[in-house]
Amino acid sequence: MLSLRLKTFSSAKAASYHLPSPLKAASSRATRFNSTKSNFHRVDSTGSINPADAADATSTILADSLDFQKRIMPEATPNKVTWLAALKERKKQLAEGKVLDSFAYKTTKTSAITERTRDDSFSYLTLPFKDDKWLCDSYINAAGNLRVGQMFQDLDALAGRIAYRHCAPAEPVNVTASVDRIYMHKRVDEIEKYNFVLAGFVTWTGRSSMEIQVKGYAYDSEIPSEITPTSLPHDKCFLTANFTFVARNPETHKSFPINHLLPTTEAEWIDFKRAESHNVSKKLRAKLETLDKVPPTNEESNIMHSMYLASKKVSAIEDKPENLVFMKDSVINSTLMMQPQYRNRHSYMIFGGYLLRQTFELAYCAVGSFARAPPRFVSLDTTTFKAPVPVGSVLYMTASVSYTEHVHEANESADSISNLNRHLEDFDMPVSANKPSADEHEFMSMPGTLVQAKVDTTIRSLDNSEHKESGTFVYSFFVPRDENGTYDQPGYCSVIPQTYTEMMDYVEGRRRAIDTANYVQHLKGSSS
């Protein structure tokens, strides 16, 4: 029988779940199951699987998955139900005129509210890429770098576990309301040389919502035998992710009050106040600062006019350079059927991490096609899940490049960058929000192009033609300048909006780039 190695950090009431290697070759998919909606991989006690045993191992997955669920979330009711059982129950409830949000969570068990510390929710998982080549193989992309979409699933699943630990002993339905930001601090190339640790905890709570912060750490040596909230070294941190989860009562379908977070140190109070301030400012921006409610500023209007002139100039060029692309020509689409194998613990909705992975990979395709080079993920901007995605619905995704900016070397001459604008002498490129970094480990320590891709998603039930907006995901990538001449020297690329709607998307992208640059400066200031 395959087994999962589970570690506990008893002093902080935290738990770690180890993600061992998947089965090799064709059997690798069979080792994955979505009971908690992350790709949790399984091995025997030696940490490896003999391919000859793959068939026997595959047959044990479903039976063993229930035991896995008990161990992975011991404080929550395991999802002991197949999709067929959940489907029959939902049909029965609908026939009685009821609405069933969750099969696994039908009662909160208790409504008592207490105080919980950060350590109470602390959880971590390990990804030993250096020690396990087959685990590494399942997290690597075609360019030999980290397949970020795979990790998004783990981040969201870990955040969900943290949410349930904080709410215990109550068992509300916890769902991902938004991803406030996922930011890649520095390049982690050649992941086969590192062992990763993803760790996080609750940093702020409201009445029924909570902010959860998860960070990624890369060790070039063995993972420490004991991992605590204070033992994780800042200099090994390569990724920060912030999620907002909300708790709902499965019986009344209303918001459910959760345990209060009690900060116990000065650093915890600083994080608490930061998250509280961010939550307030996020609501204010949604009401007062979006472009569909207020017009562009004078500076932004000038940029839009400049882009309009540039689009006319580019349209008149017979032999348009390949590194100048109209926004409409960067659009790609994807349609997916939402299958029950990707449902969350509540049985009827799709796992948020799976949606992140799908939208990310479509954005990656859009940017890669646009830049004609493998892009490197930098940031996912604040994203709100506007509607849950039911199992059985159709997910429509549309990705397009919405913004670009060039990051030049400080000593780069005007002649070396003139190629891009050789047909746009009258076009004033907006001032970049980002500056070259002196840290060689950061993405923008070299010249290149910051590219934003926006992915709009809608869902539709098969029994009607109404499309419902699910969410908009904005991913930022960095494409280093090509010094080998495989595309137009010096390798910068630009997207050119033509319509008013496209120009508004461009302006919104510039705002996001500025927000990200400010966020990075805040991170550097708080760590110094």
ZAFI-643632 format. One line per 3 residues: number of its first residue (from 1); for each residue x, y, z of C-alpha. Coordinates in steps of 0.001 Angstrom, whole numbers, plus 500000, padded with zeros to 6 digits. Layout:
NUM> X,Y,Z  ...
END
This chain:
1> 500000,500000,500000  501293,503433,499115  501568,505795,502024
4> 502001,509491,502644  504635,510754,505034  503006,513218,507415
7> 504959,515366,509849  503598,517465,512664  504984,520468,514448
10> 503243,519915,517759  504406,523019,519588  502714,525212,517010
13> 499925,522729,516268  501084,522757,512667  501400,520010,510122
16> 503443,519337,507046  502517,517121,504194  505256,515767,501991
19> 504756,515620,498252  506730,512632,497049  507283,511612,493442
22> 504497,510567,491076  504509,507295,489230  506620,507352,486115
25> 505526,507602,482500  501883,506799,481715  501043,505907,485298
28> 501998,509338,486671  498528,510761,486179  496996,507921,488153
31> 498919,508920,491262  497092,512243,491415  493750,512758,493019
34> 491937,515915,493915  490351,515212,497277  491899,518425,498555
37> 492509,519667,495052  496249,519797,494905  498398,517291,493096
40> 499522,515349,496130  501930,512643,495044  502530,509402,496783
43> 505403,506928,497218  506412,504086,499434  508647,504447,502463
46> 511794,504513,500333  510637,507642,498500  510469,505995,495082
49> 508318,503679,492988  509448,500849,490789  507780,501213,487363
52> 507066,497488,487429  504822,498072,490439  502925,500893,488748
55> 499878,498848,487808  499437,497431,491313  500065,500834,492857
58> 497497,502472,490622  494773,500116,491791  495326,501143,495412
61> 494995,504886,494817  491250,505263,495246  491072,503010,498297
64> 494031,504678,499924  492855,508212,499144  490320,508188,501980
67> 493038,507398,504498  495120,510150,502929  492325,512676,503419
70> 492058,511833,507098  495752,512436,507613  496080,515504,505405
73> 493233,517339,507159  492679,515554,510459  490759,518497,511926
76> 488204,518522,509115  485701,515983,507920  487258,513974,505087
79> 485510,513969,501737  484367,510355,501912  482229,510476,498828
82> 482529,509628,495182  481216,511976,492542  478327,509602,491804
85> 477215,509677,495428  477471,513472,495584  475583,513788,492297
88> 472727,511575,493497  472467,513555,496724  472329,516851,494856
91> 469562,515591,492556  467612,514468,495607  468030,517839,497318
94> 467057,519769,494184  463929,517644,493828  462994,518719,497358
97> 463538,522372,496477  466770,522716,498450  470164,524062,497413
100> 473163,521978,498411  476471,523884,498467  478574,521118,499928
103> 478384,517390,500403  481409,517007,502674  480421,519945,504906
106> 476756,519888,505843  477039,521385,509317  479549,523700,510962
109> 479485,521501,514107  479939,524524,516362  479452,528282,516237
112> 481720,529057,519181  484320,531726,518444  487694,531734,520131
115> 491108,533305,519605  493771,531605,517539  497413,532543,517069
118> 499427,532501,513882  501178,529327,515013  497829,527542,515312
121> 497303,527713,511563  500937,527338,510477  501348,524598,507870
124> 503988,523706,505346  504726,521231,502605  507994,520121,501064
127> 508913,519712,497411  512302,517934,497445  513258,518458,493809
130> 516952,517974,494504  516354,514679,496267  513617,513337,493983
133> 514200,513574,490227  510738,512278,489345  509002,514845,491497
136> 511188,517466,489823  510200,516078,486425  506515,516710,487125
139> 507164,520361,488063  509389,521358,485166  508349,523049,481933
142> 509591,522657,478371  512295,525296,478869  513691,523423,481879
145> 512361,525929,484419  509723,525689,487127  506232,524939,485816
148> 504577,527638,487873  501004,526520,487176  501676,523267,489006
151> 502843,525174,492057  499756,527427,491973  497665,524367,492769
154> 499841,523569,495764  499725,527173,497000  495931,527305,496899
157> 495557,523877,498501  497968,524808,501295  496095,528076,501864
160> 492862,526088,502123  494377,523810,504723  495553,526817,506708
163> 492031,528281,506593  490474,525116,508016  493085,524873,510754
166> 492313,528433,511816  488540,527819,511889  488775,524569,513863
169> 486901,523109,515626  484163,524724,513508  483842,523405,509964
172> 482395,526068,507686  482689,525986,503912  485916,527903,503195
175> 486362,529196,499664  489023,531277,497911  487563,534755,497499
178> 490603,536361,495916  494297,536029,495242  495729,539332,496435
181> 499096,538771,494788  501574,536064,493917  505029,537497,493384
184> 508236,535766,492350  511042,537586,494176  513903,536037,492250
187> 514800,533474,489651  515117,529897,490808  516666,528328,487735
190> 517714,524691,487622  515134,523618,490206  516745,520186,490269
193> 519412,521790,492468  516926,522888,495139  514528,521509,497695
196> 511460,523714,498119  509382,524430,501197  506005,526176,500951
199> 504837,527512,504314  502136,529860,505514  499662,530991,508146
202> 496745,533344,508717  497905,536971,508965  494563,538772,509397
205> 490925,538016,510128  487693,539918,509706  484263,538717,510728
208> 484105,535868,508213  487174,536429,506041  490867,535857,506542
211> 494098,536727,504753  496540,533880,504365  500169,534369,503421
214> 502203,531567,501882  505895,531853,501029  508193,529627,499030
217> 511738,528837,500187  514507,527236,498123  517215,525209,499898
220> 520320,524141,498009  520922,521628,500793  518723,519227,502738
223> 515459,520504,504147  515773,521096,507925  514298,518341,510054
226> 512223,520850,512018  510406,523729,510340  508764,526419,512440
229> 507315,529861,511628  510510,531501,512876  513066,529093,511426
232> 512456,529866,507749  515314,532063,506476  514352,535243,504627
235> 517280,534994,502217  515928,531717,500845  512470,533116,500092
238> 511727,533201,496357  507936,533602,496295  505175,535308,498285
241> 501468,534608,497823  498525,536238,499599  495041,534738,499540
244> 491718,535870,500974  489372,533101,502086  485778,533530,503234
247> 483758,531181,505434  480154,530303,504691  477544,528396,506630
250> 476587,525308,504566  473127,525245,506157  472085,528892,505764
253> 474380,529794,502795  475338,532981,504644  478688,534220,505918
256> 480002,532394,508959  481866,534156,511818  485331,532697,512316
259> 487890,532620,515123  489724,535864,515844  493442,536094,515109
262> 495550,537147,518080  498941,538589,517049  501550,537851,519721
265> 504635,539694,518455  505417,543095,516984  506040,541556,513564
268> 502668,539792,513669  500916,543047,514594  502636,544809,511679
271> 501441,542115,509279  497950,542273,510775  497702,546048,510320
274> 499184,545841,506818  496607,543265,505769  493813,545261,507411
277> 494876,548392,505553  495190,546496,502282  491696,545064,502690
280> 490206,548536,503187  492149,550117,500329  491184,547262,498005
283> 487506,547970,498615  487995,551712,498105  489854,551187,494835
286> 487088,548936,493571  484584,551728,494204  486523,554847,493283
289> 489594,554139,491187  488629,551696,488441  488569,552986,484886
292> 484970,551928,484388  483972,554402,487123  486409,557305,486689
295> 488095,558644,483523  491858,558368,482917  494120,561036,484392
298> 495648,563733,482177  498896,561779,482012  497034,558608,481032
301> 495034,560508,478410  498291,561732,476884  499583,558164,476810
304> 496417,556997,475078  496774,559727,472466  500397,558761,471926
307> 499372,555126,471505  496709,556177,469003  499319,557979,466908
310> 501636,554975,467178  498924,552588,465998  498294,554723,462919
313> 502001,554857,462175  502443,551111,462546  499371,550431,460384
316> 500994,552372,457541  504165,550269,457613  504265,547692,454854
319> 506990,545580,456433  506005,545814,460090  508686,544548,462525
322> 507750,541309,464254  508405,542829,467652  505568,545333,467186
325> 502256,543500,467641  498727,544862,467618  496825,543931,470772
328> 494060,542249,468762  496649,539940,467193  497794,538651,470588
331> 494412,537119,471502  494087,533362,472021  491113,531395,473349
334> 490496,528138,475166  487371,526225,476120  487305,523518,478781
337> 484679,521214,480214  484812,521251,484008  485148,517624,485054
340> 484490,516193,488544  488101,515008,488880  489028,518677,489529
343> 486346,519408,492128  487140,520858,495518  486435,519339,498907
346> 482832,520503,498768  482252,518171,495806  480266,520469,493513
349> 482651,523252,492534  485990,523310,490735  489166,523721,492780
352> 490496,527295,492635  494088,526124,492160  493054,524261,489019
355> 491572,527479,487606  494783,529326,488427  496789,526693,486595
358> 494590,526779,483500  494504,530572,483241  498244,530806,483884
361> 499114,528340,481154  496896,530155,478645  498555,533449,479610
364> 501940,531769,479202  500975,530656,475702  499806,534166,474787
367> 502993,535833,476009  505266,533167,474554  503627,533505,471140
370> 503747,537281,471365  507427,537483,472379  508573,534383,470457
373> 510523,533301,473510  509871,531401,476786  508568,534010,479270
376> 509398,533988,482973  506577,534450,485484  506911,537503,487736
379> 503543,538291,489300  499841,537503,489460  498003,540698,490323
382> 495013,540951,492637  492317,538640,491321  488772,538179,492589
385> 486839,534982,491968  483540,536580,490989  481597,533347,490727
388> 482279,529721,491586  482781,527347,488671  480420,524358,488938
391> 481378,520870,487905  479760,520208,484532  479929,523802,483321
394> 481921,525052,480349  484800,527420,481063  485670,529955,478357
397> 489037,531719,478602  490332,534589,476485  493936,535725,476902
400> 495610,538754,475362  498713,540854,475917  497472,544052,477543
403> 500648,545952,478432  504380,545985,477775  507256,548051,479085
406> 510970,547918,478377  513573,547542,481090  516878,548952,479847
409> 520335,548668,481287  521366,551833,483089  524247,552420,480663
412> 522418,551276,477527  522911,553735,474668  520084,555190,472622
415> 521508,553590,469494  521247,550121,470976  517502,550451,471502
418> 516670,552410,468361  515732,549336,466349  512368,548974,468045
421> 511367,552568,467424  512984,553043,464053  509498,553437,462541
424> 508084,555323,465545  510212,558423,465842  507273,560485,467066
427> 506090,557897,469578  506986,558644,473194  507198,555364,475070
430> 505657,555743,478581  508157,555913,481413  508753,552423,482781
433> 507393,551633,486213  510255,549222,486825  513967,549926,486956
436> 516850,547524,486426  517733,545658,489600  521233,545436,491008
439> 520451,541953,492361  521562,539430,489762  519052,536881,491092
442> 516046,539046,490234  514360,538819,486851  514844,542446,485902
445> 518560,542532,486600  518995,542267,482830  517425,544203,479959
448> 514180,542895,478540  510432,543393,478310  507852,543180,481068
451> 504721,541717,479481  501251,541580,481030  498645,539098,479858
454> 495005,539418,480846  492820,536318,480961  489052,536881,481050
457> 486967,533882,482089  483269,533151,481769  481239,530062,482564
460> 478119,528625,480995  475904,525745,481971  475186,523237,479230
463> 471438,523689,479666  471398,527399,478799  473243,529960,476695
466> 473864,532536,479431  477517,533359,480089  478493,534365,483629
469> 481696,536215,484402  483958,534156,486632  487034,536351,487021
472> 489870,538197,485329  493448,537078,485888  496385,539354,485072
475> 499805,537724,484885  503100,539577,484449  506047,537930,482728
478> 509572,539004,481953  511178,538218,478599  514942,538873,478620
481> 516340,540796,475680  517466,538446,472984  521156,538991,472355
484> 521507,536231,469769  519382,537802,467066  516688,535091,466938
487> 514206,537930,466642  514553,541628,465919  517479,543167,467733
490> 517745,544295,470444  514945,541959,471426  512435,544287,473039
493> 508798,543802,472028  505777,546111,472249  502029,545674,472090
496> 500103,548392,470243  496466,549059,471214  494159,550471,468531
499> 490649,550802,469947  489567,552824,472962  488832,549621,474886
502> 492335,548293,474183  493880,551598,475266  491949,551430,478533
505> 493346,547924,479049  496830,549312,478375  496375,552122,480908
508> 495021,549661,483474  498052,547457,482826  500369,550405,483453
511> 498621,551038,486775  499138,547430,487723  502817,547623,486782
514> 503220,550657,489036  501428,548866,491880  503726,545881,491485
517> 506824,548091,491445  505628,549810,494647  504927,546421,496215
520> 508463,545293,495423  509938,548437,496958  507834,547853,500074
523> 509124,544280,500320  512730,545432,500005  512192,548173,502565
526> 510573,545848,505107  513363,543280,504760  516247,545721,505093
END
